[in-house]
Amino acid sequence: MIRFEQTFMNFLLQHQEKHGRTYHFLILMDAIVSAGKYIQHYYLTGALKGRLGSAGDVNVQGEEVMQMDQIAHEITLHYLKTSGRVIHAVSEESDGIIEINPEGRYFVYFDPMDGSSNIPHGLPIGFLFGIAKRNLEGPEDGHLRAGKEYIAAGMFVIPTGTFTLGLKEAGTYQFHIDETMNFVRPRRVVLPDDPKTWELSFNAANRHTYDERVQKWIEENESRYAFRYLGALAGDFHRLLNNGGMFMYPAIVNHPNPKKNRPEGKLRLMYEASVVAFISREAGGMAVDETGTPILDIQPKKHHQRTALYVGSKKLVEEIASVLRKSS
């Protein structure tokens, strides 16, 4: 018997009709999914065609640029432009805010290739994006949006072929790529309540550089949970959505070399932290920064702003937030 799978676009079309929303979002999401597919293809064939090495450059973040970083950025930007629906975009790989279409309806903030250090080894990487709507009732000032203003946020885990999408006040859903290169079989994702499956994910090598309060919390709680760490936000967060627990990327404040301290945190707010925070919220979780402030409430002051991140199951994040809010 033939099994027919519901495709992502069919799922989204039904969602838009159910909520009485326009098809503009469908057109934008078709562009983003097309970009995700092409990035997947280039990554899968990268080793054969010599694309997995360094591009011999550094990006605006001061990080080594891989060839796949540039390819993924160019692919994503191409499809955002052809959609005709994007006014401005922000990419990890671009110094400035990218002006696309003055008549566009959406702002898109994206990291075309999260976890670049995994690229030479063929390990999972991610394509993260957040979407906010322009002001359709009056003049648009182009201000940077806080995560709570996003209408959707998503994450492709490449090359595993999974796509997770959070829709504002409508839940988080996961899709898998099939042999026809369509994302199919929507499944609603809810962070599990049972602590028996929960995991902690953080860079154990940096644990002694964290704030003393965070170090103490880890020492008192880590034995209760399994420990997993892939070294790529998208991969670690993907596990977290299915198993529950907490991903932590604390600020570095006690490094033996003070020049390596990062009191503001390392992850980018708009296209990394706010993306997973939004997805987590729609799956029943939450996310906070180093002060215990909800990530989604932070108003960006600059488009490459950095932050610490604690995201995952609500109970665990609330625990660490209460610790962070206490004076040291």
N, C-alpha and C positions, 0 to 999 in steps of 0.2 A: 504493500500500500504506500502511495506517495504521501510524504509528510510535507505540508506547506507551512512555512514559517512566516510570521508577521515581520515585515521589514521595519527598520527604524523610521523611514520616511512615512510609511503607512501609519505607524504608531503616532508620529508627531502630527500628521494631518488630522487624525481623529482627535488628538489632544487640542489642537487649535480650534477645530469646529465645536468641540464640547464646551470650550470656555469662551466661544464667541470672539476669537482673536483673528488678526489679519494673517495673510499668507506671507507677509514680508519676512517674518521670522523663519518660515519654511525655506525661503530662498537663501537666507543667510546660512542656515544650518546645512543645507545641501552643499554650499560652498565649503564650509568647515569640514564636513565629512569627506568631501572629495580630497581636500588637503590631507586629512588623516590617512586616507587610503594610499595616496601617492608617497607620503613619508614612509609608510609601512613598506611599500614596494622598494623604495630606494634603500631602505635600511636592510631589507632581506637580501638584496643583490649587492650591497656595499662591499663586502669582502671580495667578491669576484671581480668587481670593477675598481677596486682600490680607492673606495670612498670613506673608509673608516679611520683614516689618519688625521693628523693635524693640518689645519689650513695655513699654519705659519703666522698666525695673527692673534691678537687679544681683543676681546670685546669691550664695551663700555664699562663692564663690571671688573675689568682687569683680569679676566679669566682667559685661558687658552681657548681659541676657537677651533673646533673640529670641522672638517669638511661637511659633515652631516648637519652641523648647526646652521651653516650658511644655506645648504640645500633646503632644509626644512623651513627656514625663514622665507626664502624666495618662493617656495611652493605656497605657503600659507598666504603671503602677501598677494600673490597672483590671484588666488581664488577669492580673497576678500575684495579685491578690486573688481573682478568680473561680476561679483554679486550685485554691485551697485547699491548696496544697502548700508555701507559703513562710512561714517563721517570721519572718524579718527581711529587710529590703532596705535597700540603700544606693544613693542616687542622687546624681549630681553636682548636681542641682537642688534637693536637700533638705538643710537644715541638720543635722537629726538623723538617727539611725538609725530607720527606719520599721518599727514593729512591725505585723505583718499577721495571722498566725494562730499562736497558741501551740502548736497541734498540728501545724504545718507541718514538713516534713522537710528543707527546703533554705534556704540563705542565697543571695540573689541580689544581686550588686553590678553596677550598670549606669550607663552614660553614655548617656542616650537620644538625644543628638544631638551627636556629636563633630564638631568643625570648623565651629562656628556662624558664623564669619566668612565662610564660603562661601555661606551661605543667601541673602543678597540677590542673589547672582549666579547662582543656580541650579546651582552646582557641587556635586560629590559631597560628601556628609557620611556619618557613620557612626552606627550604634547598636551599642554594645559591651556585653557582659555576661559575668560570670563566675559560676559556680555551685559552691557547696560544700555538703556534707551535714552536717546536725546530728548530734550524738551520739545514736545510737539504742540504745546499750547502757546508758546511765545518764543522770543529770541533765545538762542542757545549760546551760553558763554563758554562752552567747551571745558568746564571744570572737571577735574578728575573725580571719578565716582568711588565712594566707599563700597565695600562688599555688600552691605545691606541694600544698596541700590541696584545690584545686579538682578537681571531677570532670569539668567541661566548661567551655569558654569559647567565645564566638562573636562574630561581627561581620557586620552587614548593611551593605553599601555602597549608599547611597540617593542618587539614584534609578536607579542602574544595574541594580538587581535581582539582586544577587549576595549569597549567604549562605555564610559560612565557619564551620565548627564543628570545634573540637578536642575529642576524647573521650579521657579519661585512659587512657594506655597502649594506645590503639586507633587513633591517627592523626588527621590533619586532612583534612576533606572540604569540597568546595565544591559549591554548588547554584546554579541559575539560575531565576529566576521565569519562568513561561510565561504564555500568554494567558488561562489560567484562574485566575491568581494563585496557582498552586501552585509550590513550589520543587521542581525536578526535576533529573534527570540527575546523580547523585552522582559526583564525581571525586575520587580521593584526591590530596592535594597533598603533594608532597615538594620541598623547596627544591633547585633545580638545583645540581649539583656543578661545572659548567663556569663558570669565572670570566669567560668571554667575554660572558656575559649579565648579569653582576652590575652592580648600580647602587648608588650612594651617594645617600642622601637626608637632607638637613639644611638648616636655614635659613642660607643663605650670608651673609645680612645680619648675622648674629650671630657669624660665625666668629672675629672678633678679640676677642670677649668670652669665649671659651672658655679653659679652662686651657691654659697654654703647651704641655703635653705633647700635648693633643688637637690644638691648632693645628699642631704639628709633624707629627703623624701624618697629618693631612689634606693638608698640603703635600707630603709624601713619597709619598702613595698615591692622591690624587684623580685623577691623570692616567690611572690604570689602568682606571678604570671610568666608565661613563656617569653623568651627574648628572641626577636627577629630584626635584622637590619640589612637591607640590600644596598644602601648608599644612594638611592634615587627616590626622591619624594613620591613620584607617581607609583613606583613599584611597592614601596612600603605602605603607602596609603591604600593601594588596591587590596593588599592583604588585610589591612585594618578594617575596611568596609565589610569584609566577609567574616572576620573573626572577632572584631571588637577589640577594645584596648585603647592605647594612646601612642601616637607618634610625637616625639619631642625633638625640637631643635632649639635648645635654650641659647641665651646670650652667653658669650664667652667673656668672662670677667676676671678670671684668676689664672691666666696663662703665665708660665714662667717668663716668657718674653712679652712684656707689656704691649709691644707693637702688634702682637697677634690677637689682642683682645678685640672683641666685637660686641660692645655693650648694647648696640642697637639691634643685634641679631644679624643673621646672614641671608635668610630667604627673602625674596622680593615680595612685597605686600600685595601688589595689584594682580600679578599674573601667576603667583604661586600660593601664598598663604590665603588670600581671599578666595581663591578658586576652591581649594580643598575645604576651607571653612564653610563655604556656601553648600558644597556637596554634602558635607558632614551634617550641617543643620537640617537639610532636607531628608537626611537619613536618620534623624533623631539624635544627632550628636551636637558637639559644640567645639569652639576653638578660641583660645586666648593668647595674648602676647606675654611678654616678661613682667608686665605690671598686673596681670590678671584681667586686663581689658579685653572684651570680646573683639576678635579680629574684625568681624563684620562692621563694627561701630567706628573703626579707625578711619578718619578722613585723610586721604593721602595729601601730602604737601608737595611731593615730587613723584614723577612717574616711575622712577627706579628705586623708590623708598624700600628700605630693608626692615625686617622685623624678626623677632623670635617667634616661635610657634609651638603651641601645645594643642593637638587636635585629636578628636576621637570620641569615645563613649562618654556621655554627659557626666556620669558619676565621677569618673577618673579626672576629667578635665576640671570639674568643679572642685575636686580635692586639691589639685595643684594650684588652681587659681586662688583658693583661700590661703595657701602657703605664700604665694607670690604677693598677695595684697598686704601681708604683715610686714612691718618694718624690720629690716635686718638688724 
